[in-house]
Amino acid sequence: FIVKKGRVLTPHADYCLPGITRATVMDLLVKEQFILEERRISLSEVHTADEEW
């Protein structure tokens, strides 16, 4: 997961290992009304992210 300009970005499950923890985090983000985008993340976005976790 990375945070960039107030949005939480995560790679689509085709590009990472889907699991219970990832699904739980995504559910909590949506429940708390964070903007969540599941998509390809460029290396440039990783380098310029506000947060990474």
C-alpha positions as a printed NumPy array, in Angstrom:
array([[  0.   ,   0.   ,   0.   ],
       [  1.13 ,   3.564,  -0.69 ],
       [ -0.495,   6.912,   0.06 ],
       [ -0.23 ,   9.668,  -2.509],
       [ -2.151,  12.949,  -2.439],
       [ -4.709,  11.597,   0.021],
       [ -5.416,   8.402,  -1.918],
       [ -4.466,   4.909,  -0.807],
       [ -3.126,   2.863,  -3.709],
       [ -2.599,  -0.875,  -3.825],
       [ -1.696,  -3.152,  -6.708],
       [ -4.479,  -5.217,  -8.222],
       [ -4.538,  -8.755,  -6.848],
       [ -3.128, -10.008, -10.163],
       [  0.171,  -8.32 ,  -9.222],
       [  0.453,  -9.195,  -5.527],
       [ -0.395, -11.955,  -3.11 ],
       [ -4.035, -11.591,  -2.062],
       [ -4.762, -12.589,   1.492],
       [ -6.882, -12.102,   4.574],
       [ -4.816,  -9.202,   5.958],
       [ -4.87 ,  -7.307,   2.649],
       [ -8.633,  -7.821,   2.315],
       [ -9.215,  -6.691,   5.91 ],
       [ -7.139,  -3.538,   5.425],
       [ -9.024,  -2.744,   2.217],
       [-12.397,  -3.28 ,   3.945],
       [-11.372,  -0.985,   6.82 ],
       [-10.172,   1.723,   4.431],
       [-13.502,   1.694,   2.588],
       [-15.469,   1.612,   5.863],
       [-13.549,   4.666,   7.12 ],
       [-14.206,   6.418,   3.781],
       [-10.629,   6.573,   2.53 ],
       [-10.209,   6.828,  -1.216],
       [ -8.85 ,   3.421,  -2.237],
       [ -7.566,   2.644,  -5.718],
       [ -6.668,  -0.911,  -6.686],
       [ -4.549,  -0.637,  -9.839],
       [ -1.055,  -0.844, -11.269],
       [  1.362,   1.407,  -9.397],
       [  4.321,   2.855, -11.246],
       [  7.824,   2.911,  -9.831],
       [  7.666,   6.708, -10.02 ],
       [  4.584,   6.688,  -7.763],
       [  6.418,   4.501,  -5.256],
       [  9.397,   6.87 ,  -5.237],
       [  7.204,   9.946,  -4.707],
       [  4.655,   8.436,  -2.293],
       [  3.711,  10.352,   0.833],
       [  3.582,   7.072,   2.797],
       [  4.338,   3.4  ,   2.141],
       [  3.246,   0.435,   4.248]])
